[in-house]
Amino acid sequence: MIWSEEARDGAIVAAPKGRIDESTAQDFGTSLEGAVGHAADASARLVVDCAGIDYMSSRGLRALTLAKRKADGAGVRILLAAPNGVVREILAISRYDKLFGVTETVDAALTD
């Protein structure tokens, strides 16, 4: 997994790329929680650009859960943007699409 993030339009936009599974979930979670901290300092909004995520296992979902707890405590809103069909289905089956705002594009998340 490769992680990048930037400040954009008053939000932190994080862009993980690759598979989020048992071998990468810990790094994903650490990066995600760090981005929550950056968002708390900057904007109170974190957009996770999911376009580059090929697959997410239950360990990746757990990392999202832990990041959401931290975000809720810090007053940060996490939005998931542009998931591919596989990731969108995983989010729907796990009902994470009800816990997080999910948008079709990063731009839509930035204006949400």
N, CA, C and O atoms as a GROMACS GRO file, in nm:
protein
  448
    1MET      N    1   0.083  -0.118   0.000
    1MET     CA    2   0.000   0.000   0.000
    1MET      C    3   0.088   0.124   0.000
    1MET      O    4   0.188   0.132   0.071
    2ILE      N    5   0.048   0.219  -0.081
    2ILE     CA    6   0.116   0.349  -0.088
    2ILE      C    7   0.019   0.453  -0.035
    2ILE      O    8  -0.100   0.448  -0.066
    3TRP      N    9   0.069   0.547   0.045
    3TRP     CA   10  -0.016   0.649   0.106
    3TRP      C   11   0.034   0.786   0.065
    3TRP      O   12   0.154   0.812   0.069
    4SER      N   13  -0.056   0.874   0.027
    4SER     CA   14  -0.022   1.015   0.008
    4SER      C   15  -0.138   1.098   0.060
    4SER      O   16  -0.253   1.052   0.063
    5GLU      N   17  -0.107   1.220   0.100
    5GLU     CA   18  -0.213   1.309   0.144
    5GLU      C   19  -0.173   1.453   0.115
    5GLU      O   20  -0.055   1.486   0.106
    6GLU      N   21  -0.276   1.536   0.102
    6GLU     CA   22  -0.253   1.678   0.075
    6GLU      C   23  -0.369   1.759   0.132
    6GLU      O   24  -0.479   1.709   0.150
    7ALA      N   25  -0.341   1.886   0.159
    7ALA     CA   26  -0.447   1.979   0.196
    7ALA      C   27  -0.506   2.030   0.066
    7ALA      O   28  -0.434   2.072  -0.025
    8ARG      N   29  -0.640   2.027   0.057
    8ARG     CA   30  -0.706   2.071  -0.066
    8ARG      C   31  -0.845   2.126  -0.033
    8ARG      O   32  -0.924   2.058   0.032
    9ASP      N   33  -0.873   2.245  -0.077
    9ASP     CA   34  -1.005   2.306  -0.060
    9ASP      C   35  -1.056   2.296   0.083
    9ASP      O   36  -1.173   2.264   0.106
   10GLY      N   37  -0.970   2.323   0.178
   10GLY     CA   38  -1.012   2.325   0.318
   10GLY      C   39  -1.027   2.189   0.382
   10GLY      O   40  -1.088   2.177   0.488
   11ALA      N   41  -0.972   2.085   0.320
   11ALA     CA   42  -0.981   1.950   0.375
   11ALA      C   43  -0.846   1.880   0.359
   11ALA      O   44  -0.760   1.926   0.284
   12ILE      N   45  -0.830   1.771   0.428
   12ILE     CA   46  -0.716   1.682   0.405
   12ILE      C   47  -0.769   1.571   0.313
   12ILE      O   48  -0.868   1.506   0.344
   13VAL      N   49  -0.700   1.551   0.201
   13VAL     CA   50  -0.736   1.445   0.107
   13VAL      C   51  -0.626   1.339   0.114
   13VAL      O   52  -0.511   1.367   0.081
   14ALA      N   53  -0.662   1.220   0.156
   14ALA     CA   54  -0.569   1.108   0.165
   14ALA      C   55  -0.597   1.014   0.048
   14ALA      O   56  -0.713   0.989   0.013
   15ALA      N   57  -0.490   0.962  -0.012
   15ALA     CA   58  -0.507   0.875  -0.128
   15ALA      C   59  -0.424   0.747  -0.113
   15ALA      O   60  -0.312   0.740  -0.163
   16PRO      N   61  -0.480   0.647  -0.045
   16PRO     CA   62  -0.412   0.518  -0.038
   16PRO      C   63  -0.423   0.445  -0.172
   16PRO      O   64  -0.523   0.459  -0.243
   17LYS      N   65  -0.321   0.368  -0.205
   17LYS     CA   66  -0.324   0.291  -0.330
   17LYS      C   67  -0.278   0.149  -0.301
   17LYS      O   68  -0.183   0.126  -0.226
   18GLY      N   69  -0.348   0.052  -0.362
   18GLY     CA   70  -0.312  -0.089  -0.347
   18GLY      C   71  -0.418  -0.166  -0.271
   18GLY      O   72  -0.532  -0.123  -0.258
   19ARG      N   73  -0.378  -0.282  -0.221
   19ARG     CA   74  -0.467  -0.368  -0.143
   19ARG      C   75  -0.454  -0.334   0.005
   19ARG      O   76  -0.344  -0.309   0.054
   20ILE      N   77  -0.566  -0.335   0.074
   20ILE     CA   78  -0.564  -0.318   0.218
   20ILE      C   79  -0.611  -0.451   0.276
   20ILE      O   80  -0.730  -0.481   0.280
   21ASP      N   81  -0.514  -0.528   0.319
   21ASP     CA   82  -0.540  -0.662   0.369
   21ASP      C   83  -0.456  -0.684   0.494
   21ASP      O   84  -0.407  -0.589   0.554
   22GLU      N   85  -0.441  -0.809   0.533
   22GLU     CA   86  -0.371  -0.841   0.657
   22GLU      C   87  -0.228  -0.787   0.660
   22GLU      O   88  -0.179  -0.751   0.767
   23SER      N   89  -0.162  -0.782   0.546
   23SER     CA   90  -0.022  -0.736   0.544
   23SER      C   91  -0.008  -0.584   0.542
   23SER      O   92   0.099  -0.533   0.572
   24THR      N   93  -0.113  -0.511   0.506
   24THR     CA   94  -0.103  -0.365   0.495
   24THR      C   95  -0.198  -0.289   0.587
   24THR      O   96  -0.188  -0.167   0.597
   25ALA      N   97  -0.288  -0.358   0.653
   25ALA     CA   98  -0.392  -0.290   0.732
   25ALA      C   99  -0.334  -0.208   0.846
   25ALA      O  100  -0.386  -0.100   0.877
   26GLN      N  101  -0.228  -0.256   0.909
   26GLN     CA  102  -0.170  -0.179   1.020
   26GLN      C  103  -0.113  -0.047   0.970
   26GLN      O  104  -0.136   0.057   1.032
   27ASP      N  105  -0.040  -0.049   0.858
   27ASP     CA  106   0.012   0.075   0.801
   27ASP      C  107  -0.101   0.167   0.757
   27ASP      O  108  -0.094   0.289   0.776
   28PHE      N  109  -0.206   0.109   0.698
   28PHE     CA  110  -0.323   0.186   0.658
   28PHE      C  111  -0.384   0.255   0.779
   28PHE      O  112  -0.413   0.375   0.775
   29GLY      N  113  -0.403   0.181   0.886
   29GLY     CA  114  -0.464   0.237   1.007
   29GLY      C  115  -0.379   0.348   1.068
   29GLY      O  116  -0.432   0.451   1.109
   30THR      N  117  -0.249   0.326   1.074
   30THR     CA  118  -0.159   0.427   1.129
   30THR      C  119  -0.164   0.554   1.045
   30THR      O  120  -0.171   0.664   1.098
   31SER      N  121  -0.159   0.538   0.914
   31SER     CA  122  -0.166   0.653   0.824
   31SER      C  123  -0.299   0.724   0.834
   31SER      O  124  -0.305   0.847   0.834
   32LEU      N  125  -0.406   0.647   0.843
   32LEU     CA  126  -0.540   0.703   0.852
   32LEU      C  127  -0.557   0.783   0.982
   32LEU      O  128  -0.612   0.893   0.980
   33GLU      N  129  -0.510   0.729   1.092
   33GLU     CA  130  -0.522   0.800   1.219
   33GLU      C  131  -0.435   0.926   1.220
   33GLU      O  132  -0.473   1.027   1.279
   34GLY      N  133  -0.319   0.920   1.153
   34GLY     CA  134  -0.236   1.040   1.139
   34GLY      C  135  -0.308   1.147   1.058
   34GLY      O  136  -0.301   1.265   1.090
   35ALA      N  137  -0.377   1.105   0.952
   35ALA     CA  138  -0.451   1.199   0.869
   35ALA      C  139  -0.567   1.261   0.947
   35ALA      O  140  -0.600   1.378   0.926
   36VAL      N  141  -0.629   1.185   1.036
   36VAL     CA  142  -0.734   1.240   1.122
   36VAL      C  143  -0.675   1.352   1.207
   36VAL      O  144  -0.737   1.457   1.223
   37GLY      N  145  -0.557   1.330   1.260
   37GLY     CA  146  -0.489   1.434   1.339
   37GLY      C  147  -0.460   1.558   1.256
   37GLY      O  148  -0.477   1.670   1.303
   38HIS      N  149  -0.415   1.538   1.132
   38HIS     CA  150  -0.389   1.652   1.044
   38HIS      C  151  -0.518   1.727   1.014
   38HIS      O  152  -0.520   1.850   1.010
   39ALA      N  153  -0.627   1.653   0.992
   39ALA     CA  154  -0.756   1.716   0.964
   39ALA      C  155  -0.806   1.794   1.086
   39ALA      O  156  -0.864   1.902   1.071
   40ALA      N  157  -0.783   1.741   1.204
   40ALA     CA  158  -0.826   1.810   1.326
   40ALA      C  159  -0.752   1.943   1.340
   40ALA      O  160  -0.809   2.042   1.385
   41ASP      N  161  -0.626   1.944   1.301
   41ASP     CA  162  -0.546   2.066   1.308
   41ASP      C  163  -0.584   2.166   1.200
   41ASP      O  164  -0.568   2.286   1.218
   42ALA      N  165  -0.632   2.116   1.085
   42ALA     CA  166  -0.649   2.202   0.969
   42ALA      C  167  -0.794   2.235   0.935
   42ALA      O  168  -0.827   2.352   0.914
   43SER      N  169  -0.880   2.135   0.928
   43SER     CA  170  -1.007   2.160   0.862
   43SER      C  171  -1.128   2.090   0.920
   43SER      O  172  -1.242   2.132   0.896
   44ALA      N  173  -1.107   1.986   0.995
   44ALA     CA  174  -1.215   1.903   1.050
   44ALA      C  175  -1.284   1.820   0.943
   44ALA      O  176  -1.396   1.773   0.964
   45ARG      N  177  -1.217   1.801   0.827
   45ARG     CA  178  -1.273   1.713   0.725
   45ARG      C  179  -1.159   1.632   0.663
   45ARG      O  180  -1.056   1.687   0.623
   46LEU      N  181  -1.179   1.501   0.657
   46LEU     CA  182  -1.083   1.411   0.594
   46LEU      C  183  -1.156   1.336   0.483
   46LEU      O  184  -1.255   1.268   0.506
   47VAL      N  185  -1.103   1.351   0.362
   47VAL     CA  186  -1.157   1.279   0.247
   47VAL      C  187  -1.059   1.169   0.212
   47VAL      O  188  -0.942   1.196   0.185
   48VAL      N  189  -1.104   1.045   0.213
   48VAL     CA  190  -1.021   0.932   0.173
   48VAL      C  191  -1.057   0.898   0.030
   48VAL      O  192  -1.166   0.849   0.002
   49ASP      N  193  -0.965   0.925  -0.061
   49ASP     CA  194  -0.985   0.895  -0.203
   49ASP      C  195  -0.962   0.745  -0.221
   49ASP      O  196  -0.849   0.698  -0.220
   50CYS      N  197  -1.070   0.672  -0.237
   50CYS     CA  198  -1.065   0.526  -0.243
   50CYS      C  199  -1.040   0.472  -0.384
   50CYS      O  200  -1.036   0.351  -0.404
   51ALA      N  201  -1.024   0.561  -0.482
   51ALA     CA  202  -1.009   0.518  -0.621
   51ALA      C  203  -0.891   0.423  -0.641
   51ALA      O  204  -0.896   0.336  -0.728
   52GLY      N  205  -0.786   0.439  -0.563
   52GLY     CA  206  -0.668   0.356  -0.579
   52GLY      C  207  -0.667   0.229  -0.495
   52GLY      O  208  -0.571   0.153  -0.499
   53ILE      N  209  -0.774   0.206  -0.418
   53ILE     CA  210  -0.781   0.086  -0.334
   53ILE      C  211  -0.840  -0.026  -0.418
   53ILE      O  212  -0.954  -0.018  -0.464
   54ASP      N  213  -0.762  -0.132  -0.437
   54ASP     CA  214  -0.806  -0.246  -0.516
   54ASP      C  215  -0.899  -0.339  -0.439
   54ASP      O  216  -0.990  -0.400  -0.495
   55TYR      N  217  -0.874  -0.349  -0.308
   55TYR     CA  218  -0.946  -0.445  -0.224
   55TYR      C  219  -0.928  -0.402  -0.079
   55TYR      O  220  -0.824  -0.347  -0.044
   56MET      N  221  -1.029  -0.428   0.005
   56MET     CA  222  -1.017  -0.400   0.147
   56MET      C  223  -1.074  -0.518   0.226
   56MET      O  224  -1.189  -0.556   0.209
   57SER      N  225  -0.990  -0.574   0.312
   57SER     CA  226  -1.032  -0.687   0.395
   57SER      C  227  -1.098  -0.635   0.523
   57SER      O  228  -1.108  -0.514   0.544
   58SER      N  229  -1.141  -0.727   0.606
   58SER     CA  230  -1.201  -0.690   0.734
   58SER      C  231  -1.102  -0.615   0.822
   58SER      O  232  -1.142  -0.533   0.905
   59ARG      N  233  -0.974  -0.641   0.806
   59ARG     CA  234  -0.872  -0.568   0.884
   59ARG      C  235  -0.869  -0.421   0.841
   59ARG      O  236  -0.847  -0.333   0.924
   60GLY      N  237  -0.890  -0.395   0.713
   60GLY     CA  238  -0.898  -0.257   0.665
   60GLY      C  239  -1.022  -0.187   0.720
   60GLY      O  240  -1.018  -0.069   0.755
   61LEU      N  241  -1.133  -0.261   0.727
   61LEU     CA  242  -1.255  -0.206   0.784
   61LEU      C  243  -1.236  -0.174   0.932
   61LEU      O  244  -1.286  -0.073   0.982
   62ARG      N  245  -1.163  -0.260   1.001
   62ARG     CA  246  -1.134  -0.234   1.143
   62ARG      C  247  -1.053  -0.106   1.157
   62ARG      O  248  -1.079  -0.026   1.247
   63ALA      N  249  -0.956  -0.085   1.068
   63ALA     CA  250  -0.877   0.038   1.072
   63ALA      C  251  -0.966   0.160   1.050
   63ALA      O  252  -0.946   0.264   1.114
   64LEU      N  253  -1.064   0.149   0.960
   64LEU     CA  254  -1.159   0.258   0.940
   64LEU      C  255  -1.240   0.284   1.068
   64LEU      O  256  -1.264   0.400   1.104
   65THR      N  257  -1.281   0.178   1.136
   65THR     CA  258  -1.357   0.192   1.260
   65THR      C  259  -1.277   0.267   1.365
   65THR      O  260  -1.328   0.359   1.428
   66LEU      N  261  -1.153   0.227   1.383
   66LEU     CA  262  -1.068   0.292   1.483
   66LEU      C  263  -1.043   0.438   1.447
   66LEU      O  264  -1.042   0.525   1.535
   67ALA      N  265  -1.022   0.466   1.319
   67ALA     CA  266  -1.001   0.604   1.275
   67ALA      C  267  -1.128   0.686   1.297
   67ALA      O  268  -1.120   0.804   1.334
   68LYS      N  269  -1.244   0.626   1.275
   68LYS     CA  270  -1.371   0.699   1.295
   68LYS      C  271  -1.388   0.734   1.442
   68LYS      O  272  -1.434   0.843   1.474
   69ARG      N  273  -1.352   0.644   1.531
   69ARG     CA  274  -1.361   0.674   1.674
   69ARG      C  275  -1.274   0.794   1.709
   69ARG      O  276  -1.316   0.885   1.780
   70LYS      N  277  -1.152   0.793   1.658
   70LYS     CA  278  -1.061   0.904   1.682
   70LYS      C  279  -1.116   1.032   1.620
   70LYS      O  280  -1.110   1.138   1.681
   71ALA      N  281  -1.168   1.022   1.498
   71ALA     CA  282  -1.224   1.138   1.428
   71ALA      C  283  -1.343   1.196   1.504
   71ALA      O  284  -1.353   1.318   1.520
   72ASP      N  285  -1.432   1.110   1.549
   72ASP     CA  286  -1.549   1.156   1.623
   72ASP      C  287  -1.507   1.234   1.748
   72ASP      O  288  -1.566   1.336   1.781
   73GLY      N  289  -1.405   1.184   1.816
   73GLY     CA  290  -1.356   1.251   1.936
   73GLY      C  291  -1.289   1.384   1.907
   73GLY      O  292  -1.286   1.473   1.991
   74ALA      N  293  -1.236   1.398   1.786
   74ALA     CA  294  -1.166   1.520   1.748
   74ALA      C  295  -1.254   1.615   1.667
   74ALA      O  296  -1.209   1.722   1.627
   75GLY      N  297  -1.379   1.575   1.643
   75GLY     CA  298  -1.468   1.660   1.564
   75GLY      C  299  -1.437   1.661   1.416
   75GLY      O  300  -1.463   1.760   1.347
   76VAL      N  301  -1.380   1.551   1.366
   76VAL     CA  302  -1.344   1.539   1.225
   76VAL      C  303  -1.444   1.451   1.154
   76VAL      O  304  -1.482   1.346   1.206
   77ARG      N  305  -1.486   1.492   1.036
   77ARG     CA  306  -1.576   1.412   0.954
   77ARG      C  307  -1.493   1.339   0.848
   77ARG      O  308  -1.414   1.401   0.778
   78ILE      N  309  -1.510   1.207   0.838
   78ILE     CA  310  -1.442   1.128   0.737
   78ILE      C  311  -1.540   1.096   0.625
   78ILE      O  312  -1.651   1.048   0.649
   79LEU      N  313  -1.498   1.124   0.502
   79LEU     CA  314  -1.577   1.091   0.383
   79LEU      C  315  -1.495   0.997   0.296
   79LEU      O  316  -1.374   1.016   0.281
   80LEU      N  317  -1.559   0.898   0.239
   80LEU     CA  318  -1.494   0.803   0.149
   80LEU      C  319  -1.536   0.837   0.008
   80LEU      O  320  -1.656   0.840  -0.023
   81ALA      N  321  -1.439   0.864  -0.079
   81ALA     CA  322  -1.470   0.911  -0.214
   81ALA      C  323  -1.423   0.812  -0.320
   81ALA      O  324  -1.317   0.750  -0.307
   82ALA      N  325  -1.503   0.799  -0.424
   82ALA     CA  326  -1.468   0.727  -0.547
   82ALA      C  327  -1.427   0.581  -0.528
   82ALA      O  328  -1.331   0.537  -0.591
   83PRO      N  329  -1.497   0.504  -0.444
   83PRO     CA  330  -1.460   0.362  -0.434
   83PRO      C  331  -1.496   0.289  -0.564
   83PRO      O  332  -1.597   0.318  -0.627
   84ASN      N  333  -1.410   0.192  -0.601
   84ASN     CA  334  -1.443   0.111  -0.719
   84ASN      C  335  -1.556   0.015  -0.683
   84ASN      O  336  -1.601   0.013  -0.568
   85GLY      N  337  -1.600  -0.064  -0.778
   85GLY     CA  338  -1.712  -0.154  -0.756
   85GLY      C  339  -1.689  -0.254  -0.645
   85GLY      O  340  -1.779  -0.280  -0.566
   86VAL      N  341  -1.569  -0.310  -0.638
   86VAL     CA  342  -1.537  -0.410  -0.535
   86VAL      C  343  -1.542  -0.346  -0.396
   86VAL      O  344  -1.604  -0.400  -0.304
   87VAL      N  345  -1.476  -0.232  -0.382
   87VAL     CA  346  -1.473  -0.166  -0.251
   87VAL      C  347  -1.612  -0.114  -0.214
   87VAL      O  348  -1.651  -0.121  -0.098
   88ARG      N  349  -1.685  -0.064  -0.311
   88ARG     CA  350  -1.822  -0.017  -0.284
   88ARG      C  351  -1.908  -0.132  -0.232
   88ARG      O  352  -1.987  -0.114  -0.139
   89GLU      N  353  -1.894  -0.251  -0.291
   89GLU     CA  354  -1.970  -0.367  -0.245
   89GLU      C  355  -1.929  -0.407  -0.103
   89GLU      O  356  -2.015  -0.440  -0.021
   90ILE      N  357  -1.800  -0.404  -0.074
   90ILE     CA  358  -1.751  -0.435   0.061
   90ILE      C  359  -1.810  -0.337   0.161
   90ILE      O  360  -1.854  -0.377   0.269
   91LEU      N  361  -1.810  -0.209   0.126
   91LEU     CA  362  -1.868  -0.107   0.214
   91LEU      C  363  -2.018  -0.131   0.235
   91LEU      O  364  -2.068  -0.114   0.346
   92ALA      N  365  -2.088  -0.169   0.130
   92ALA     CA  366  -2.232  -0.193   0.141
   92ALA      C  367  -2.263  -0.318   0.225
   92ALA      O  368  -2.350  -0.314   0.311
   93ILE      N  369  -2.191  -0.426   0.200
   93ILE     CA  370  -2.215  -0.550   0.274
   93ILE      C  371  -2.189  -0.531   0.422
   93ILE      O  372  -2.263  -0.582   0.506
   94SER      N  373  -2.083  -0.458   0.453
   94SER     CA  374  -2.046  -0.434   0.593
   94SER      C  375  -2.126  -0.320   0.656
   94SER      O  376  -2.115  -0.294   0.776
   95ARG      N  377  -2.205  -0.251   0.574
   95ARG     CA  378  -2.286  -0.136   0.615
   95ARG      C  379  -2.201  -0.016   0.654
   95ARG      O  380  -2.250   0.076   0.720
   96TYR      N  381  -2.077  -0.015   0.612
   96TYR     CA  382  -1.992   0.101   0.637
   96TYR      C  383  -2.035   0.220   0.552
   96TYR      O  384  -2.001   0.334   0.582
   97ASP      N  385  -2.111   0.193   0.446
   97ASP     CA  386  -2.164   0.304   0.367
   97ASP      C  387  -2.269   0.382   0.447
   97ASP      O  388  -2.309   0.491   0.406
   98LYS      N  389  -2.315   0.327   0.560
   98LYS     CA  390  -2.407   0.398   0.648
   98LYS      C  391  -2.332   0.474   0.757
   98LYS      O  392  -2.383   0.572   0.812
   99LEU      N  393  -2.210   0.431   0.789
   99LEU     CA  394  -2.129   0.496   0.892
   99LEU      C  395  -2.052   0.616   0.838
   99LEU      O  396  -2.029   0.714   0.909
  100PHE      N  397  -2.012   0.607   0.712
  100PHE     CA  398  -1.931   0.711   0.649
  100PHE      C  399  -2.008   0.771   0.532
  100PHE      O  400  -2.087   0.702   0.467
  101GLY      N  401  -1.985   0.898   0.506
  101GLY     CA  402  -2.036   0.955   0.382
  101GLY      C  403  -1.957   0.896   0.267
  101GLY      O  404  -1.834   0.894   0.272
  102VAL      N  405  -2.024   0.847   0.165
  102VAL     CA  406  -1.958   0.790   0.048
  102VAL      C  407  -2.002   0.872  -0.073
  102VAL      O  408  -2.122   0.888  -0.098
  103THR      N  409  -1.904   0.923  -0.149
  103THR     CA  410  -1.935   1.005  -0.266
  103THR      C  411  -1.873   0.943  -0.391
  103THR      O  412  -1.782   0.861  -0.382
  104GLU      N  413  -1.923   0.984  -0.506
  104GLU     CA  414  -1.873   0.932  -0.634
  104GLU      C  415  -1.734   0.986  -0.669
  104GLU      O  416  -1.655   0.917  -0.734
  105THR      N  417  -1.705   1.109  -0.626
  105THR     CA  418  -1.577   1.173  -0.660
  105THR      C  419  -1.520   1.245  -0.539
  105THR      O  420  -1.591   1.273  -0.442
  106VAL      N  421  -1.392   1.275  -0.546
  106VAL     CA  422  -1.328   1.357  -0.441
  106VAL      C  423  -1.390   1.496  -0.441
  106VAL      O  424  -1.418   1.552  -0.335
  107ASP      N  425  -1.412   1.553  -0.559
  107ASP     CA  426  -1.472   1.686  -0.566
  107ASP      C  427  -1.608   1.691  -0.497
  107ASP      O  428  -1.639   1.788  -0.429
  108ALA      N  429  -1.688   1.587  -0.514
  108ALA     CA  430  -1.818   1.581  -0.447
  108ALA      C  431  -1.801   1.577  -0.295
  108ALA      O  432  -1.878   1.640  -0.223
  109ALA      N  433  -1.701   1.505  -0.247
  109ALA     CA  434  -1.674   1.500  -0.103
  109ALA      C  435  -1.628   1.635  -0.051
  109ALA      O  436  -1.661   1.672   0.062
  110LEU      N  437  -1.554   1.708  -0.131
  110LEU     CA  438  -1.504   1.838  -0.088
  110LEU      C  439  -1.616   1.941  -0.077
  110LEU      O  440  -1.602   2.039  -0.004
  111THR      N  441  -1.725   1.921  -0.149
  111THR     CA  442  -1.836   2.015  -0.144
  111THR      C  443  -1.950   1.964  -0.056
  111THR      O  444  -2.048   2.036  -0.034
  112ASP      N  445  -1.939   1.843  -0.006
  112ASP     CA  446  -2.044   1.782   0.078
  112ASP      C  447  -2.050   1.852   0.213
  112ASP      O  448  -2.132   1.815   0.298
   0.00000   0.00000   0.00000
